[in-house]
């Protein structure tokens, strides 16, 4: 009887020791695999003046801050909202865990074959460099230092495909404002309706006020509202070259076009086309080279005809 009791005590003691050893192992393993939440961050974002996003194939995106504004590939002004999203993403993204050891090599190869190399500069000094990629289902994002292992990353509290920010082509970083004019630099506007020429009109300075040529009784309030709408019009998005078949639209010609001339005699021409199918948003072409999508509300606001301005 006593012998059986002793055996049971020994078994219980042995089990307790095994449990203790397991807990110690888990604690040690967790400690050894804890991640540095600051691994992909810079000490001070305000010092970053250039961000380079380099895909394996295709055009790099270089965002450069100079003369008080961000530029895209030194070609056009950057969308300030997109710049805010970029830096918020860099600030809030943190490693959640290392990719499982059994698939680290394959994930690393996937990142470097399909992902983007990110370079952050303070002036001409490279202060941070890492790779960004995602899984094929676009449900997980990976960050990896040049000589490190890939990490699954997250923005705490959100379920986001973070890599999408870095996968945008250069044109998606472009400022969405279409016309670069205001009341101070405005010189003239000409609207041409290609199938309704009687609705054409021209707006220009007439001595001390802005008016419509040949229409002295134009409604001033409507005219001012129209010019405000044109000056503030934005693209919903710009169209990547080759994204849509546009030859048939070009052949058919635009519904109407607007030409703005500023006091430096720079011209901006926007051609607006009828939607290609019912319910589709209208397309437009800026300066015969850049295609964009307009909202229907914006198309209506800038598509006013001459008869609209009558009292």
Buried (B, 14 or more C-beta within 10 A) or exposed (E): EEEEEEEEEEEEEEEEEEEEEEEEEEEEEEEEEEBEEEBBBBEEEEEBBBBBBBBEEEEEBBBBBEEEEBBBBEEBBBBEEBBEEBBEBBEBBBBBEBBEEEEBEEBBEBBBEBBBBBBBBBEEEEBBBBBBBBBEEEEBBBBBBEEBBBBBBBBEEEEBBBBEBBBBBBBBBBBBBBBEBEEEEBBBBBBBBEEEEEBBBBBBEEEEEBBBEEBEEBBEEBBEEBBEBBBBBBBEBBBEEEEEEBEEBEEEEBBBBBBBBBEEEEEBBBBBBBBBEEEEBBBBBBEEEBBBBBBEEBBEBBBBBBEBBEE
